[in-house]
């Protein structure tokens, strides 16, 4: 296993735990403050809308971390033996059936790798078609690259070659993104930068409560 990938995963999990703990501290401090002061001064008050927004953001962060533990957030290669578990283990999965010597498969790889960290709600994987004859036959794959969208383990749509991309090699990642969105790619989750801002908001709110 890649040491850098393990380090990154542990770092992300720790960061998510820090955010959750900080949010819990805010709730505890609010309860304590309410008991101590029946009518707090105006400068000590916390905007309830801000607090509710913070709660929603915290849940988004927690959901993102759960999905990452399930293999979301990165573009991974899987083997045929693990394929069924991968596509049934998440609500939405995008799988690229590829051939390692096909130039267009490498182009598709590049774009899917860019989208995977953005759309954490969808799992992005790839499978070497040459080493997965059973599923290639089962899914009637005739042309590569072939990108299949799964929902709850069922193949619901697919991209065959570059037909939907103008049949050109120089399409943009945004063009592929737009097509996948129309086909049901899952919503975006908070990015690493978003998480940083959530953490900043948590600490700011804690400071307000402390007065």
N, C-alpha and C positions, 0 to 999 in steps of 0.2 A: 504493500500500500504506500502511496506517495506520502512521505513525511510532511511535506508542505500542505497537502490537502487535509491531513489529519489535524495539523496545527491550526489551519484556518477554520475547520469545523468546530474544534474545541473552543477557539476564540469566539466564534459566532454564538455558540451555546452559552458561554460564560456571559457575553454581552447581553443576551436576551434575559438571562437570569438576573443580572444587575438591574435591568429596567423593571422587571416584574417586582423585585424586592423593593426598589425605590417607590414604585406605585403603591405597594402595600403600606409602606411607611407613611405616605401621604394620607391614606385613609385612616390609619391609626392616629396620626397627629390631628386630623380634622375632628375625630371623635373626642379626643382629649381636650381640644380647644373649645369645642361646643360645651363640654361639661364645665370647663373652667370659666367660660365667659358666655353668659346668656345673650349679651348684646355686644358683639365685637366692634371695635372702632372701624370706621370706613376704610382706613388705610391698611387694615389687616384682612379685609375681605378678599376672597378669591372668586374670580368670575366663574360662575357655575357652568356657563357654556364652554369656557376654556377647559375646565376640569372634565366635562363630558367628552370633549374632543380628545383630550389626553387619554381618557379611558378607552375610546375607540381605537386610537393609535396604538395603545399598549396591546390590545387584543390582536391587532393586525401583526404586530411584532411577534407575539407569541405564536400565532397561526403560521407565520413565515418560518419560525424555527422548527415547528412540528413538521411542516412539509419538507424542510431541508433534511431532517433526519430520515425522511422517507425517500430521499434521493432526488428531490426537486432542487431547482436552482442551478443545476449544472447539466451539461450535455455529456452523457455517459454511454459507453459501449457496453452492451450486454451480450451474453451467449445464449444460444437457443434453449439450453436447459433452464435458464432463469427468465426467459421471455414471458411466459404465461403469468408468473408471479408478479412481474413488473407491471404488466398492463392491467391486471386485476387488483393490484394493490393501491391504485390511485384512481380518483374519479375521472381525471382526464390525462391522457398520455399521447404524445406525438412520437412516433417511431419512424426513423429513416432506415429503410432497407437499402443497402448500398453494396457496391463492389469496390474493393480497395484500389483497383486500377482504372476506374472510370473517372475521367476528369470532372464531369458534371456532378458526380457524387461528392467530390472534394469541394466544389463550389457550394453545394447544399450544406455540407458540413460547416463551412465557414459562417453561413448565415444563421443556422440553427444554434450554433455555439454562442453567437451574439445575443440571440433571443432568450435562451434558457435562463440566464440570471435575472432577466427583466420580468418574465412571466412565470414566477415561482409557483403559481397555482396550477400549472400544467407540468407534468413530468416530460422531459425531453431525453430520448434514448436513441441509439442506433444499433442495427443488427446486420452483421455481414451476411448477405443473402446467400453467398456461396457455402457458408457453414450452417445454414438454417433451411435445408431443403423441405422439411416438413411444413413449416409455416409459410414458406414461399408458395408451396402448392396449395395449402389450405386457404390462403388469402388470395389465390389466383394472381400473383404478382408476375407480370410479363415484361415490364419495362423498368429500368433503373435510371436515375434514382426514383424511388417510390416512397412517399411520405404518407403514412396512414395515421389518422386521428382515431383514438379509441375513447369511448365513454363507458365507464364501468365495465371494462373488459370487452366491449363490443366495438368492432370497427364500424365507424359511422360515416367516414369520408376519407378521401385520399387526394394527393397530388401526384400525378403520373408524369415523370420527366419534367420539362419546363413548359408544358402546354399552357398552364394558367399564368405563366410569367413572360408571355410574349415570345416563347421559344428562343430566347436569347440568353447568352451566358452572363451578360453584364447587368442583370437586374439588381436592384438595391435590396438591402435588408428590410427597409421600410415596405417595399412592394410585397415581399414574402409575408411580412408581419400583417399587412392589411388583408391579404387573402386568408391567412390563418385566423384572424379575428372574425372574418365573415363566416368561417367554417366552425367557429366555436371555441377558439383558444381562450383559456381561462383568464380572468382579470389579473392585472398586475398587483403585486404586493409591495410593501415598503422596501425601498432600496437601502443599501448600507448608509447612504447619506441621509435618507429619511430617518433611519434609526438614530443617527447622531442627533438630529433635531428633536426627536422624541425625548431622548435622554436629556438634552438641554432644557426642554420644557418641564420635565419631571423635576430637575434640580431647581429650576426657577420657582416652580410652585411650592416646593418644600421650603425655600427661603422665605416666600411670602407668608407661609403658615407660621414660621418661626418668629415673624415680625422683626 
